[in-house]
C-alpha cells in the first residue's frame, strides 16, 4: 500500500474503490478491520464466527459501494452492515447475539491447520475462558474494552472509532475493568491483543473479492446483506437504474398536472389563484422536502445527536411536512371546487380564455396525478429491494389510474371530479397502509441494521399514531372548509 493511498480520507477511498481500485479498498479494510472484528466478536463471543462475519461485512461493502450516499460516513456504514449480518446470523441459528460462546466441556482438541489467525493465536480453552469473563460485562462497557486492547491501548483512536469523547471512553474502560474479575484482567488483555486482526485478515478479504469492480457489482443490490435480490437480475437493474429516477418522474408528473390545471382553468380569476397557490406549494416542497433533510443532517453532526434523537427529529420533520402538504391540498381543492360551483350556478362567469379541457388533457392529468402520488413510494420500495411492496404499489397505480381514465375520458364536469377525488382518497389510504406495514423494514435495509435496532429507535406505535393524527387533521380541515362555512 502506498503512503499516498494510506493518507486518503474515507470519502476519497470510497470514490477510488467505486472505480475498481482494489488498493484503495484494501486500505479501507486495514483501517477498519479491528473495529469491525471487535463489533462482531462483542456480539458473538466466537473468534472464528466473528472473523467470518467481519469478512462478509467487507465483501458486502465492496459489492454495495455504489449505494453509499455519504462516503464520509463510511465507518458508520460498515458498522451497520456488520451489525445487520450478526443479527441475520443469529436469526438463522435460532439464538441471540452475545450468547454464542461454547461451554468449557464442549471444547474439542486443538484447531486444524486451516484455523483462522485469531484461532491460531489462542487455544479453544483460552477463548472460552476469555469470553466467560467478558460476557459478564454489559455491552456498553464490553465493546470499548475489546476495541481498546485490539487497538494497542490507544485512547484517542478508540474514542474516534466509537465516536465518543476521550473522557467518556476512559469512564467506560474503567468501569469495564472493574467488572472483570481481578484474576482474569491480565489474561483477557493479553488474549484480546493477540487475537486482533492483522495482515492475514486483510489479505484474506482481498483474496475473496470478486474480480469485477465495486462499481459494477450489483450497483444497489445488497447481496447477502439484503438477501432480497441478486446482482445482475432484472430486480437489481431496476434498483440501480429505474429506482433513482422514480422521484424525478413524480416531480415531472406533478409539474405537468399543475401546468394543465392552470392552463385549462375556466376563469382568469381561478388561473391567478392556482398560479399563486401552486407556486407557494412548490417553494415549500422544494425548500422543506429537498433542502430540509440536508439541514437536519448538518444539525445532527453539529450538535452530536444520538441515533434516537436523530430519528425523533427526522420523524417530526416528515410528519410536519405531511401535515402541511395535506392541509394545503384540502384547502386548495376546496377553493377550486367552490369556484367551479359558482360557474355552474352562473355559467356566464366562465370567461374562459385558457386552453379548453379535452379528453387528452384530462387523461394526462389523471396519469400525472397517480404517477406523482405513487412514484416516491415505489422508489422507497425499490431502494430497499422490497419487490413485494413495489409490485403492490405499481399494480395499484396502474389499476386505479386506468379505472380513473375510463371515467374522465368519456365525461367531464363536477360529478366526474368528485369521483376522481374519492378514488384519490382510496389511493392515499393504500399508501398509508403500505408505509405502516413496510417502513420499519425499509429503514433497516437503508441503514444496514437489524429490524430490532430500528424498532428501538422508532417504536412500532409511532407510525400508527402519526397516521391517525394525520387522518384526524385532514378530517378537521375537510369539516372546517366545507361549503357554507365561509
Secondary structure by P-SEA (a helix, b strand, c coil): cccccccccaaaaaaaaaaccaaaaaaaaaacaaaaaaaaaaacccaaaaaaaaaaaaaaaaaaccccccccaaaaaaaaaaaaaaaaaaaaaccccccccccccccccccccccccccccccaaaaaaaaaaaaaccaaaaaaaaaaaaacccaaaaaaaacccaaaaaaaaaaaaaaccccaaaaaaaaaaaacccaaaaaaaaaacccccccccccccccccccccccccaaaaaacccccaaaaaaaaaaaaaaaaaaaacccaaaaaaaaaaaaaaaaaaaacccaaaaaaaaaaaaacccaaaaaaaaaaaaaaaaaaaaaaaaaaaaaaaaaaaaaaacccccccccccccaaaaaaaaaaaaaaacaaaaaaaaaacaaaaaaaaaaaaaaaaaaaaacccccccaaaaaaaaaaaaaaaaaaaaaaaccaaaaaaaaacccaaaaaaacccaaaaaaaaaaaaaaaaaaaaaccccc
